[in-house]
């Protein structure tokens, strides 16, 4: 609030009081309506934040255009806390499980824990199945998925039909 705005509010209060006094209203009525006029003048000075979308360009989206699974999973990464959400953790864990099973390692089998640790790094699988998976864990898991990717020159595995 500025000095000019405060003086305008006082002016509104006094001018309302004088106008009502000239028309012969009683003192309680004059005081009440004058204070209300002053309060409205003070509130009119408040700076309201602009709506964030007020100057954003309007982009018409096609009806067929839906959020992709990748964009939904990206919202599951909380950069403030460094934690990854359940949706992305589950998806990365299942892809990693599939890649490990392709090389004959079952990460949930206690007999294969050493082989999984050699391929993934120490305790990565435990962190992916634990309650507080971090974004760094997801990055390490994605690196492991890339390392375990099948060779592009080899033929794809035959499906079981």
Buried (B, 14 or more C-beta within 10 A) or exposed (E): EEEEBBEBBEEBBEEBBEBBBEEEBEEEEBBEBBEEBBEEBBEEEEEEEEEEEEEEEEEEEEEEEEEEEEEEBEEBBEEEEEBBBEBBBBBBBEBBBEBBEEEEBBBEEEEBBEBBBEBBBEEBBBBBBEEEBBBEBBEBBEEBBEEBEEEEEEEEEEEEE
